[in-house]
């Protein structure tokens, strides 16, 4: 026999919520769903000082100061709030035929 739809839904949710460690369920845009598993990762051997050194070097090479990042976010939000939609009658998510 078939389970009620609500019961099937709960079973699917539980399957997603209680996946074993290092496993994931992924759905693609075309509707395919696959379960993936990752390799075991050995325990880290780096000390806290080594991790901090890598973090500082990465920040110096690739990062920007926090105050600059915060300023960039505020400027972006301000610019987006000032933009006017091309056609306010049509929500941004709707496709309009031309």
C-alpha positions as CSV (number, residue, x, y, z in Angstrom):
1,X,0.0,0.0,0.0
2,X,0.9,3.6,-0.4
3,X,1.7,5.9,2.5
4,X,-0.3,9.2,2.7
5,X,1.5,12.1,1.0
6,X,2.0,13.9,4.3
7,X,3.8,10.8,5.7
8,X,6.0,10.5,2.6
9,X,6.9,14.2,3.0
10,X,7.9,13.7,6.7
11,X,10.0,10.7,5.8
12,X,11.8,12.7,3.1
13,X,12.4,15.6,5.5
14,X,13.8,13.2,8.1
15,X,16.0,11.6,5.5
16,X,17.5,15.0,4.7
17,X,17.7,16.2,8.3
18,X,19.4,13.1,9.7
19,X,21.9,12.3,7.0
20,X,25.1,10.6,8.2
21,X,28.2,12.6,8.6
22,X,30.0,13.7,5.3
23,X,26.9,12.9,3.2
24,X,24.7,15.3,1.3
25,X,21.6,15.1,-0.9
26,X,21.8,17.5,-3.9
27,X,19.1,18.4,-6.4
28,X,20.0,19.8,-9.8
29,X,18.0,22.2,-11.9
30,X,16.8,19.5,-14.2
31,X,15.2,17.5,-11.3
32,X,17.8,14.8,-10.7
33,X,18.5,14.1,-7.0
34,X,21.7,12.4,-5.9
35,X,23.4,11.5,-2.6
36,X,27.0,12.4,-2.3
37,X,29.6,11.3,0.2
38,X,32.9,12.9,1.0
39,X,36.2,11.4,2.0
40,X,37.3,11.2,5.6
41,X,39.5,14.1,6.6
42,X,42.3,13.3,9.0
43,X,42.5,15.4,12.2
44,X,44.2,18.8,11.8
45,X,47.7,19.0,13.1
46,X,48.2,22.7,12.8
47,X,48.6,24.7,15.9
48,X,46.5,27.8,16.7
49,X,49.5,30.0,16.0
50,X,50.0,28.4,12.5
51,X,46.3,28.9,11.7
52,X,46.5,32.5,12.8
53,X,49.7,33.0,10.7
54,X,47.9,31.7,7.6
55,X,44.9,33.9,8.3
56,X,47.0,37.0,8.6
57,X,49.0,36.2,5.4
58,X,45.7,35.6,3.5
59,X,44.2,38.8,4.8
60,X,47.3,40.7,3.8
61,X,47.4,39.2,0.3
62,X,43.7,38.9,-0.6
63,X,41.6,40.8,2.0
64,X,40.6,44.3,2.8
65,X,40.2,45.8,6.2
66,X,36.9,45.2,7.9
67,X,36.0,49.0,7.9
68,X,36.5,49.1,4.2
69,X,34.3,46.0,3.7
70,X,31.6,47.5,5.9
71,X,31.8,50.8,3.9
72,X,31.5,48.9,0.6
73,X,28.3,47.1,1.9
74,X,26.7,50.3,3.0
75,X,27.5,52.0,-0.3
76,X,26.1,49.1,-2.3
77,X,22.9,49.1,-0.2
78,X,22.5,52.9,-0.6
79,X,23.0,52.7,-4.4
80,X,20.5,49.8,-4.7
81,X,17.9,51.7,-2.7
82,X,18.2,54.7,-5.0
83,X,17.8,52.6,-8.2
84,X,14.3,52.9,-9.8
85,X,12.8,49.8,-11.5
86,X,12.4,50.1,-15.3
87,X,8.7,49.3,-15.1
88,X,7.3,49.6,-11.5
89,X,4.1,47.8,-12.6
90,X,5.9,44.5,-13.2
91,X,7.6,42.7,-10.3
92,X,11.4,42.2,-10.9
93,X,10.9,38.4,-10.9
94,X,8.4,38.3,-13.8
95,X,9.4,37.7,-17.4
96,X,8.0,40.3,-19.7
97,X,7.6,39.5,-23.4
98,X,9.2,42.2,-25.7
